[in-house]
Amino acid sequence: MDSAYNFKEYEQKIYELWEKGNFFSPDSYPDHKDQSFCIMMPPPNANDPLHIGHAMFIAIEDILIRFNRMRGLDTLWLPGTDHAGIETQFVFEKKLAKKGESRFDYDRETLYKMIWDYVQENSEVATGQMKKIGASADWSRFKFMLDPKVVEVVLNTFSKLHEKGLVYRSLKLVNYCTKCGTSYSELEVEHEEKSDTLYTIQYGPLQVATVRPETLFGDVALAVNPSDSRYKDFIGQNVEADFPWGKISLPVISDDYVKTDFGTGVLKITPFHDPNDYDVWQRHLNEVSKPIAVINHLGKTTNVPEQFSNLNVNKAREAVVLALEENGQIVKKEPYLHTVGTCYRCKRVIEPLPLPQFFIKVKPLVEPILEALDSKKLAVHGAGHDKILKHWLQNLRDWNISRQIVWGIRLPIWYNTEETQNIQVVFVNKDKQTINSLLSDAIKQGYSLEEIKSGLQSINVPDTAEYVVSPTQPDENVNWIQETDTFDTWFSSAQWPFSTLLASQEQNDFARFYPTQVMETGYDILPFWVMRMLMIGKFVTGELPFNNVYLHGLVRDQKGQKMSKSKGNVINPLEIIEKYGADALRMALVIRSTAGLDKSVGEGDFKAMRNFSNKIWNAARFITTALDLNIKGQDETNQAFIKKMSEVEAQVTQQLTNFKIGQACETTYEEFWHWYCDVCIEDTKQQKLSSDLLKDGLKRFLVLLHPFVPFVSEAIHQELNQTPNQPLIAKNWPL
C-alpha cells in the first residue's frame, strides 16, 4: 500500500470497477433474497448542476442502498431526472432573452423541441456529478420524466381519475404569475411580508379601506360584518358613488368574513382579483352580479375606462389614486404591512385571476393517507413532520393541475371545434406573425385548422365547453383541437414511484420492487411532492408507494445560516470533492445528522473527515505492512474484542435498520477511531490482542464503513485482496 491515501488516484478507478462489474444492478445478485429494498431517487432537474442539498440526499440514500444490498436484499436504487416544468422553461426563456428573443416568437411545438434539445445537452451534468459522489444507482434503469413510457403512465392515471369522477374543469380564481405566464397551486405560492399603502376611499356614503384601488372597476358589492351596528341600516341597500369616471351603484351585503376592526369595517368585494372576495361572492351569488376581470394575464388592465386601460398594475394604481385625489375621494393614506403571495420562481407578486382550469378532487385521495398515518402504517422520520403532513392533508384544497406552459406533458383534452363556440386561439402564421383571435374568425380569414394547429401557441376555451379525455385524437372524422395547457410538474412527479417501474424494460420490475420501502427527501417538499406521491400512488395501485418517509433537513453553513449566493456562503459539493474527496463530503454531511433537522457544515468538517479517510488507510497499512502477524494475545482481551466487535456490528445494523443514519455514521466513526485504532491496535502492539483478530476486525470494519465511505474502504479492500470480481460492495453484511 502507498504511504498515503490519494483519493484522486482511487475514486474514479473504483467507480469504474463497480460500473464495469455491473454491481449496482439487482440483476447481478441472483442469490439475494426475494425480499426487496427499493428507493426511488428524488429526480433532480435534468439541466441543473448539483448543489449541497443534492449531495445530502445522495449520501443518505446511497448509505441505505449499500447497507441493504450487502444484507442480501433484492436492492434497487432507481435514478432519474425531472423535466421541472416551469423552472426549466423559465431558465430557457432567460436564455432566449439574452438573444433578444421571447417564447412568444415560436409556436408551442417548436419551443418544446428547442427546450428538449437544451435539456438533452445538459442532461449528463447531474448524472455525472452524482457518480462523483459515489451514487450506486442502477443507471441502466435511468428514467427521464418525459420518457414516452413514463408519459403514457401519467396519461393513464389522469384518465383513471377522470373515469372515477375526480377530475373537473371549472372557472375559478387561480394563482397566476403574469411574468411566467402560468397558474400555480396553493402550495407553490410563497408568502412574504410586504409594505403597501392602505387607502381609505370615500365610496358614496361609506368609506372603504383597500390596498388595491386599481381593481375598483371590478367591484360587485360592499361588505360589512352582520354584527357591526355602524352599518346595519345599509345592509340590503344599494349605495351610489360618484367617481371621476362615472357613477357606480353597488349592493351592501353582510358576511362574517369582514373584520370590524380592520380599516373602516367596510370592504369592497372584487371576486376576480382576490381569493377571499371570491369566496364571499360564492356565498352571495343571489345578491350580487357576476364579476368581470379588470386585469388580464399579461398583468395589464382591461375592461376599464380608456384612461386607465392597458396599464400594468402599479401604473394603474398610481393613475386611479391620482384621479381619486383630484376628486377629493382619498380620505386617508397609511402604511400597511401585510402578507402577499409571490411566484416561487421569479418572485413577482401573484395575481389572482379567473381562468378555466382542470382540478382534481382531493378529499377521496387524502382520506386513505390520513388513515395510514393514524394506524402507523405510514411512518414519517423527522421531528414533528408527521403532524405537518397531517395538517396539509386535512386542509388541502382541490388541486389545480393546469399549467399554461409548453415544457411538460400536454393535457389529453380535446375540444370539438364544430360544436364548441368562442375558442380563442393564439398562433404564429407562416409569416411569423402572432395572431390572437377567435378560431372561427381566423378560419373566416382564410387560415385552415391545420395551419392554426401547426403554429399554435395557446387556446382559451369557455369553462362550459364539452371535452373528451383521450391520449390521442378521438375521432378522425371530427375536427378536434387539443388543450394547450400542460400538467402541473407535481402531477407527473407524484407518480414517480410507480411510473418508473411500470415504464421499465424489465417487465417484472413493478411486481418485484413495488411498493418501495422508503422515500428519502428534504422536508421542504413534504407538501409539494411526498404528500402527492402518497395520494396518487395509493389511488392508482391500491397500496402506499412507501411505508417510510425519511426527511433530511437543510444544509446550512458552519454558522447555522441558510446558504445563498448573496451571502457568499454556498458550498459547491464538487469543489469539496476536488479538495477533500467524496468520502469526506459524505461523512461531513451525514455524521450526527438527524431526520427533519437542519445540519451545519463548514471547511473544518470536511477537513476532519478527510483526516478520517487517511486514518482508515493508515490503520490498514500499519496492520498489513508493519505489524507482527504472529501475536497470539491474551484470552481475556481476545474474548473482549470478539464480543465488542459483534456488539458494534449489531448496533450499527440496528441503527441503519431503524433509519438512525446519522447515529450509525457516528457509531462507526467513533468505534473505529477511538476503540479499534486507539485501543485495539495498541493492545496488539503490547501483545495483549491477537494479530489475527485485529486483522479480522479490519475486514469487518471495512464492511461497516463501506456504506459511509465507499471509496477508501473499497480501495483498501482491493489493495488487500486484489479481487476486482469480488469487491467490497458485493460483500455480505454481518447478520
Secondary structure, 3 states (H helix, E strand, C coil): CCCCCCHHHHHHHHHHHHHHCCCCCHHHCCCCCCCEEEEECCCCECCCCCCHHHHHHHHHHHHHHHHHHHCCCEEEEECEEECCHHHHHHHHHHHHHHCCCCHHHCCHHHHHHHHHHHHHHHHHHHHHHHHHHCCCCCHHHCEECCCHHHHHHHHHHHHHHHHCCCEEEEEEEEEEECCCCEEECHHHEEEEEEEEEEEEEEECCEEEEECCHHHHHHCCEEEECCCCHHHCCCCCCEEEEEECCEEEEEEEEECCCCCCCCCCCEEEECHHHCHHHHHHHHHCCCCCCCCCCCECCCCEECCCCHHHCCCEHHHHHHHHHHHHHHCCCEEEEEEEEEEEEEECCCCCECEEEEEEEEEECCHHHHHHHHHHHHCCCCEEECCCHHHHHHHHHHHCCCEECEECCCCCCECCEEEECCCCCCCEEEEECCCCCEEEEEHHHHHHCCCCHHHHHHCEEEEECCCCCCCEECCCCCCCCCCEEECCCEECHHHHHCCHHHHHHHCCCCCCHHHHHCCCCEEEEEHHHHHHHHHHHHHHHHHHHCCCCCCEEEEECCEECCCCCECCCCCCCCCCHHHHHHHHCHHHHHHHHHCCCCCCCCEECCHHHHHHHHHHHHHHHHHHHHHHHCCCCCCCCCHHHHHHHHHHHHHHHHHHHHHHHCCCHHHHHHHHHHHHHHHHHHHHHHHHHCCCCCHHHHHHHHHHHHHHHCCCCHHHHHHHHHHHHCCCCCCHHHCCCCC
